[in-house]
Amino acid sequence: MLRAAIETADTDPAVRVTVITGTGEKTFCSGYDLGSISASERRTQSGSDDSFEKVMDRLEAMRMPTLCALNGGVYGGATDLALACDFRLGVRGMRFFMPAARFGLHYYPGGLRRYTQKVSPSFAKRAFLLSEDFSDTELLAVGYLDWLVERAEFEAKVEEKAAKLASLAPLSMSGMKRAIEQFAQAAPDMPPAPGRKICRRVWRPCASVARRLSRDADMRLGQIALVLSILWSGAADAQQLDFSRTTRSGDERLSYRWRDLDRREQATAFTLTRQDIRDAEASFKDFSLDGMWEDISANLRDETARFGNGAQIEIRRAGDRMSWTVKAREPASQEALVRSLNARFALAQKAYLARHLRQRLDEGRIMVDFAAATRALQEPMRAVAKALGTTPGIADDDRARVTLALAFFQQVPYATLGDAARRGGDFLPGPALLAQNRGDCDSKAVALAAVLRTYTPWRKLAVIVMPGHAVLGIDLPARPGEQTVRAQARQYVALEPAGPAMAPVGDVAPRVAKYLAEARAIEIWPLN
């Protein structure tokens, strides 16, 4: 039942965002099963608390944000279901149609209000009085859709928007959502939704749940699936209860209070040297493509000056490429200078990338050098492994240790580190990640790997990269249902450190599981 699912989501403090989507690619939902609606309901479509109107009103009143992911055409009552959500993301090629007047249905007041309030009176009249068919671009133009994306980008964009919503402060989000609805409806006395009271609690993970929903007596909601999930949220008030950073002479004391997968409260504290933190922060801040080319240009000019013999160089840049022209007094000298400059270019680029824990692949792509980064960070992160090793009540086996370390990094708030001028995943090395109390997927994966190199030293590790995401793999014996991937005759169990949802060992987001299962569009980088 849709109403039951809404109630479950709205009263569960773990749920930070609710996503409603459909199955397949053709239709989001085809609306009512008209044959199951009584004559009286055809006239009013309003009745018990389980009437479609009441369920839509309840959906609209949910305390946390809702996102309707329209994977295909939307028709009839489903058009109001989408409007009852806070945001609507559509896919190219979708269509919209409201046939109420054709079937002799006087639409219920709540739905008419949402059409008029959330889009416009003109749109409501065109939809209901003219029964117009709207295309995807028309829906975006009139404001019915907030975003319209290509089919290939749909799942990733849904996760991106949901993760963004889930990463923001829940108390502020809930309060502002309610205030906006009140202003829009000009009804400040709007009653609070059930479960409105919010407490500062630790958010437990809510595994993605998809179920077909049907109204057994009154209606059938087509192919809709309701997805209730945390979607890897990243606020500091999720599993993380407290974080403090205390400066001492030459050191930084970092203290965390957090909850693990079993909702046990943990306290983890350790000391990192200020120099390690500064080096890590500099590695992140100082890296850019422009910085690399400037460094290489300086090296090439230096090489030309050292060569002497009246040599000159003119350097040109075009996007991600650099070229140069040299002049020397003799053809033989010019050829020798070209060889020297080619060698200096390769050395300078490799050295710059190595200083920032990156590498350039044969096809010219620049990315994090995961293996080098893990080796470089193992010693600075040794204090973290030591602190986790003193945690009481942890079984003396590698799976228990990996579970604890994974949960520790999941509770560190997720942050997007994007910057168009950077290359290699905008990587934030472990000491900086912990001192700043934030990190993205590949930064957390490598930081976790650096800790596990000390905490579980005999285990083989690999970073698994896919479009828009990265996870860690470890050669633990897999249990039934755990997500795995094979490379070089070795099986790795997937670890999802992005957090802060406390995903256990072998549990990853559905899109990640799909990439791992298909074993395409992924790169596996062994670390040891």
C-alpha positions in Angstrom: 0.0 0.0 0.0 1.3 3.4 -1.0 0.0 5.1 2.2 1.7 2.5 4.4 5.0 3.0 2.6 4.7 6.8 3.0 4.0 6.4 6.7 6.9 4.1 7.1 9.3 6.5 5.4 8.0 9.6 7.1 8.2 8.2 10.6 11.6 6.7 10.2 14.3 9.1 11.2 16.8 7.3 9.0 15.1 8.5 5.9 16.5 11.7 4.6 15.0 11.7 1.2 12.3 9.7 -0.5 12.5 8.8 -4.2 9.5 7.5 -6.1 10.2 6.0 -9.5 8.8 3.3 -11.8 10.0 0.1 -13.4 11.0 -0.2 -17.0 11.6 2.5 -19.6 8.3 3.2 -21.3 5.9 4.3 -18.5 6.2 5.8 -15.1 2.6 5.1 -14.2 -0.6 4.8 -16.3 -2.9 6.0 -13.5 -6.1 4.5 -12.2 -7.7 1.1 -13.0 -10.9 2.8 -14.0 -12.9 -0.4 -13.7 -12.3 -0.6 -10.0 -13.6 2.9 -9.2 -17.1 3.1 -8.0 -19.7 5.5 -9.5 -19.7 7.7 -6.5 -15.9 7.9 -6.5 -16.0 8.8 -10.2 -17.9 11.9 -9.2 -15.8 13.0 -6.2 -12.7 10.7 -6.0 -12.7 11.5 -2.3 -13.7 9.3 0.6 -11.8 7.4 3.3 -8.4 8.1 4.6 -7.1 5.7 1.9 -8.7 7.6 -1.0 -6.2 8.6 -3.6 -6.6 12.3 -2.7 -5.8 11.7 0.9 -2.8 9.6 0.1 -1.5 12.3 -2.3 -2.0 14.9 0.4 -0.1 12.7 2.8 2.7 12.4 0.4 2.9 16.1 -0.1 3.0 16.7 3.7 6.1 14.4 4.3 8.6 16.2 6.5 11.7 15.4 4.4 12.2 16.2 0.7 10.6 13.9 -2.0 11.9 13.4 -5.5 9.7 11.9 -8.3 12.0 10.2 -10.9 9.8 10.0 -14.0 11.4 7.1 -15.9 8.7 7.3 -18.6 5.2 8.5 -19.5 3.0 9.8 -16.8 -0.8 9.7 -17.1 -4.0 10.3 -15.1 -3.7 10.1 -11.3 0.1 9.6 -11.6 0.5 13.1 -12.8 -0.7 14.4 -9.4 1.5 11.8 -7.6 4.4 13.5 -9.3 3.1 17.0 -8.3 2.8 15.8 -4.7 6.5 15.4 -4.6 8.9 18.3 -4.0 10.9 17.7 -7.1 10.4 16.1 -10.5 13.1 14.7 -12.8 12.0 13.5 -16.2 13.6 11.5 -19.0 13.8 12.4 -22.6 10.9 11.0 -24.6 8.4 10.9 -21.8 4.8 12.1 -22.4 2.0 13.5 -20.2 -1.7 13.1 -20.5 -4.7 13.8 -18.1 -7.9 12.2 -19.4 -10.2 13.0 -16.4 -12.8 15.0 -18.5 -12.9 12.4 -21.2 -13.9 9.7 -18.7 -16.4 11.9 -16.8 -14.2 12.3 -13.7 -14.5 15.4 -11.6 -10.9 15.6 -10.3 -10.6 16.0 -6.5 -9.8 19.4 -5.1 -6.3 18.6 -3.8 -5.1 17.6 -7.2 -6.6 20.7 -8.8 -4.9 22.8 -6.2 -1.5 21.2 -6.8 -1.8 21.7 -10.6 -2.7 25.4 -10.1 -0.3 26.1 -7.3 2.8 24.2 -8.4 2.6 24.9 -12.1 0.0 27.4 -13.2 -3.8 27.9 -13.8 -3.1 27.9 -17.5 -1.4 24.5 -17.4 -4.2 23.1 -15.2 -6.9 24.3 -17.7 -5.0 22.9 -20.7 -4.5 19.6 -18.9 -8.0 19.2 -17.5 -10.3 21.2 -19.8 -8.5 20.5 -23.1 -7.0 17.1 -22.2 -3.8 18.2 -24.0 -0.9 15.8 -24.5 2.4 17.4 -23.4 5.8 16.5 -24.6 8.9 16.3 -22.4 10.2 19.7 -23.5 6.8 21.3 -22.9 6.7 19.9 -19.4 10.1 21.4 -18.7 9.0 24.8 -20.2 5.8 25.1 -18.2 7.6 24.1 -14.9 6.0 20.7 -14.4 9.6 19.2 -14.6 12.5 20.6 -12.6 15.0 18.7 -14.7 15.0 16.7 -18.0 17.9 14.3 -18.8 18.8 11.8 -21.4 18.0 8.1 -20.7 21.6 7.2 -20.2 22.0 9.8 -17.6 18.8 9.2 -15.7 19.9 6.8 -12.9 23.0 8.8 -12.2 21.2 12.1 -12.1 18.5 10.7 -9.8 21.2 9.5 -7.4 23.0 12.8 -7.6 19.9 14.9 -6.8 18.9 12.6 -4.0 22.4 12.5 -2.5 22.5 16.3 -2.6 19.1 16.5 -0.8 20.2 13.9 1.8 23.5 15.7 2.5 21.9 18.9 3.8 20.9 19.6 7.4 17.7 17.7 8.1 16.2 20.1 10.7 16.6 23.1 8.4 15.4 21.2 5.3 12.2 20.0 7.1 11.4 23.4 8.6 12.0 25.3 5.3 10.0 22.8 3.3 7.0 23.3 5.6 7.3 27.1 5.5 7.5 27.2 1.7 4.4 25.0 1.5 2.6 27.3 4.0 3.5 30.4 2.0 2.5 28.8 -1.3 -0.9 27.8 0.1 -1.3 30.9 2.2 -2.4 28.6 5.0 -0.1 29.1 8.1 -2.5 26.9 10.1 -1.8 23.8 7.9 -1.8 20.9 10.3 1.5 19.1 11.0 2.1 15.9 9.2 2.2 12.7 11.3 5.7 12.2 12.6 6.5 15.9 12.4 8.5 15.9 15.6 12.2 15.6 14.9 14.9 14.7 17.3 18.7 14.8 17.0 19.3 11.2 16.4 21.8 9.0 14.7 20.5 8.1 11.2 20.6 4.4 10.6 20.9 3.1 7.0 17.7 2.3 5.2 18.5 -0.1 2.5 16.9 0.7 -0.8 13.5 -1.0 -0.9 11.5 -1.2 -4.1 8.1 -2.8 -4.1 5.2 -2.8 -6.5 2.2 -1.0 -5.0 -1.4 -1.6 -5.7 -4.7 -0.5 -4.3 -6.5 -3.8 -3.9 -10.0 -2.3 -3.7 -9.9 1.1 -5.2 -7.2 1.5 -7.8 -4.0 0.1 -9.2 -0.9 2.4 -9.6 0.6 0.7 -12.6 4.3 -0.1 -12.4 5.3 2.3 -9.7 8.0 1.4 -7.3 8.7 3.3 -4.1 12.3 3.7 -3.2 13.0 4.6 0.4 16.7 5.3 1.0 19.4 7.3 2.6 21.2 7.3 -0.8 24.6 7.8 0.8 23.8 11.0 2.6 26.6 13.1 4.1 25.6 15.4 7.0 27.6 15.5 10.1 24.5 14.7 12.2 24.0 11.3 10.5 26.0 8.4 12.1 28.5 10.9 13.3 27.5 12.2 16.8 30.4 14.5 17.4 33.7 15.6 16.0 36.4 17.8 17.5 39.9 19.0 16.4 42.3 20.1 19.1 45.5 21.8 18.2 48.6 20.8 20.2 52.2 21.7 19.7 53.0 20.3 16.3 50.0 17.9 16.3 46.3 17.8 15.8 44.1 15.6 18.1 41.1 14.4 16.2 38.2 12.9 18.1 35.0 11.2 16.7 31.9 9.9 18.4 29.8 7.8 16.1 27.6 4.8 15.7 28.5 1.6 14.0 26.4 -0.7 11.9 24.9 -2.3 15.0 24.0 1.2 16.4 26.6 0.9 19.1 28.2 4.1 20.1 32.0 4.3 19.4 34.7 6.7 20.3 37.8 7.0 18.1 40.6 9.4 18.8 44.1 9.8 17.4 46.8 12.3 16.8 48.1 13.4 13.3 51.1 15.6 12.8 50.3 19.1 11.6 52.9 18.6 8.9 51.1 15.5 7.5 47.9 17.4 7.4 49.5 20.4 5.7 51.2 18.2 3.1 47.9 16.5 2.4 46.0 19.8 2.1 48.6 21.3 -0.1 48.5 18.2 -2.4 44.8 18.8 -2.9 44.8 22.6 -3.2 47.9 22.9 -5.3 47.0 20.4 -8.0 45.5 21.7 -11.3 46.0 21.2 -14.9 47.2 24.8 -15.3 49.6 24.3 -12.5 51.1 21.2 -14.1 51.6 23.0 -17.5 53.2 26.0 -15.7 55.6 23.7 -13.9 56.5 21.9 -17.1 57.0 25.2 -18.9 59.4 26.3 -16.2 61.3 23.0 -16.5 61.5 23.4 -20.3 62.8 26.9 -20.1 65.4 25.8 -17.5 66.5 23.0 -19.8 66.9 25.4 -22.7 68.9 27.9 -20.6 71.2 25.1 -19.4 71.7 23.9 -23.0 73.3 27.3 -23.9 74.7 27.7 -27.4 72.2 30.5 -28.0 69.2 28.2 -27.8 65.7 29.6 -27.6 62.3 28.0 -27.0 58.7 29.1 -27.8 56.0 27.2 -25.8 52.4 26.9 -26.9 49.4 25.4 -25.2 46.2 24.2 -26.7 43.8 22.7 -24.2 45.4 19.6 -22.7 48.3 19.7 -25.1 51.6 21.5 -25.1 54.0 22.0 -28.0 57.2 24.0 -28.5 59.6 25.3 -31.2 63.3 25.6 -30.6 66.1 27.4 -32.3 69.8 26.8 -32.0 72.9 27.9 -33.9 73.5 24.5 -35.5 71.1 21.8 -36.8 72.9 19.2 -34.7 72.6 21.3 -31.6 68.9 21.8 -32.3 68.3 18.1 -32.6 70.1 17.4 -29.3 68.1 20.1 -27.6 64.8 18.6 -28.8 65.9 15.2 -27.4 66.8 16.9 -24.1 63.5 18.8 -23.9 61.4 15.6 -24.7 63.1 13.8 -21.8 62.8 16.8 -19.5 59.1 17.1 -20.3 58.4 13.4 -19.4 60.3 13.7 -16.2 58.7 17.0 -15.2 55.2 15.8 -15.8 55.8 12.6 -14.0 57.3 14.4 -11.0 54.5 16.9 -10.8 51.8 14.2 -10.9 53.7 12.1 -8.4 53.9 15.0 -5.9 50.1 15.2 -6.1 49.5 11.4 -6.1 48.4 11.2 -9.7 49.4 9.5 -12.9 49.0 10.1 -16.6 47.8 7.0 -18.5 48.9 6.1 -22.0 45.8 7.7 -23.6 46.6 10.9 -21.9 44.0 10.7 -19.1 45.1 12.0 -15.7 43.8 10.3 -12.6 44.7 9.4 -9.0 47.5 7.0 -8.7 45.7 4.8 -6.2 48.5 2.4 -5.4 51.1 5.2 -4.9 48.6 7.2 -2.8 47.9 4.2 -0.6 51.6 3.6 0.0 52.3 7.2 0.7 49.4 7.5 3.1 50.0 4.3 5.1 52.4 5.8 7.5 50.6 9.1 8.2 47.4 7.0 8.7 49.0 4.5 11.0 47.6 6.3 14.1 44.0 5.7 12.8 44.6 2.0 12.4 46.1 1.9 15.9 43.1 3.7 17.4 40.6 1.4 15.7 42.7 -1.6 16.9 42.0 -0.5 20.5 38.2 -0.4 20.0 36.6 -2.7 22.7 34.2 -5.5 21.7 35.6 -6.1 18.2 36.1 -9.8 17.3 39.7 -10.9 16.5 39.2 -11.5 12.8 39.7 -9.5 9.6 36.0 -9.3 8.7 35.2 -7.6 12.0 38.2 -5.3 11.7 37.2 -4.4 8.1 33.6 -3.8 9.2 34.7 -1.4 11.9 37.1 0.6 9.7 34.5 0.8 6.9 31.9 2.2 9.3 34.4 4.7 10.6 35.0 6.2 7.2 31.3 6.0 6.3 30.4 8.3 9.2 32.8 11.0 7.9 30.5 13.5 6.0 30.5 13.1 2.3 31.5 16.1 0.2 31.7 16.7 -3.5 35.2 18.0 -4.4 34.5 18.9 -8.0 36.4 21.5 -9.9 36.7 21.7 -13.7 40.3 22.9 -13.5 41.4 19.7 -11.7 42.0 16.2 -13.0 42.2 12.9 -11.2 39.1 12.9 -9.1 39.8 15.9 -7.0 41.5 13.7 -4.5 41.7 14.7 -0.8 44.4 12.7 0.9 43.6 10.9 4.2 45.1 13.3 6.8 43.4 16.3 5.2 40.1 14.3 4.8 40.1 13.5 8.5 41.2 16.9 9.7 38.5 18.6 7.5 36.0 16.0 8.4 34.8 15.5 4.8 35.6 13.5 1.7 34.3 12.0 -1.5 34.2 8.4 -2.7 37.8 7.9 -4.1 39.3 9.9 -1.3 37.6 7.8 1.3 38.4 4.6 -0.6 42.1 5.3 -0.6 42.1 6.5 3.1 40.4 3.3 4.1 42.9 1.3 2.1 45.8 3.1 3.8 44.4 2.2 7.2 43.7 -1.5 6.2 47.2 -1.9 5.0 48.2 -1.6 8.6 45.0 -2.9 10.3 44.6 -6.0 8.1 48.1 -6.2 6.5 47.7 -9.6 4.7 44.6 -8.6 2.8 44.8 -7.6 -0.9 43.1 -4.4 -1.9 41.9 -2.7 -5.1 40.1 0.5 -6.0 37.2 -0.1 -8.3 36.4 2.9 -10.5 33.2 3.3 -12.5 31.5 6.3 -14.1 31.1 8.9 -11.4 32.0 6.7 -8.5 34.7 4.6 -6.8 34.6 1.8 -4.2 37.2 -0.3 -2.5 37.6 -4.1 -3.0 39.2 -6.5 -0.5 39.9 -10.2 -0.8 37.8 -11.4 2.1 35.9 -14.6 1.6 32.6 -13.6 0.2 29.3 -14.4 1.9 26.1 -15.1 0.0 24.6 -12.0 -1.5 27.7 -9.9 -1.2 28.8 -7.9 -4.3 32.1 -9.0 -5.7 34.4 -8.5 -8.7 37.3 -10.5 -10.1 40.6 -9.3 -11.4 43.9 -11.1 -12.1 42.5 -14.4 -10.7 41.5 -12.7 -7.4 38.0 -12.0 -6.1 37.4 -8.8 -4.2 34.4 -8.1 -2.0 33.1 -4.6 -2.5 33.3 -1.9 0.2 31.2 1.3 -0.1 33.0 3.9 2.1 31.3 7.0 0.6 28.7 6.9 3.4 27.4 8.0 5.7 24.8 5.2 5.3 26.2 2.3 7.2 26.3 -0.2 4.2 27.8 -3.4 5.5 30.7 -5.3 3.8 29.6 -6.4 0.3 26.6 -4.0 0.1 26.6 -1.2 -2.4 24.2 1.1 -4.1 22.0 -0.5 -6.9 23.8 1.4 -9.7 27.2 0.2 -8.4 26.0 -3.4 -8.1 24.9 -3.2 -11.8 28.3 -2.0 -12.9 30.0 -4.8 -10.8 27.7 -7.5 -12.1 28.1 -6.5 -15.8 31.9 -6.0 -15.3 32.0 -3.3 -17.9 32.7 0.4 -17.7 34.8 -0.3 -14.6 38.5 -0.2 -13.9 40.2 -2.3 -11.2 43.4 -0.9 -9.7 45.2 -3.3 -7.4 46.9 -1.5 -4.5 49.2 -4.2 -3.1 
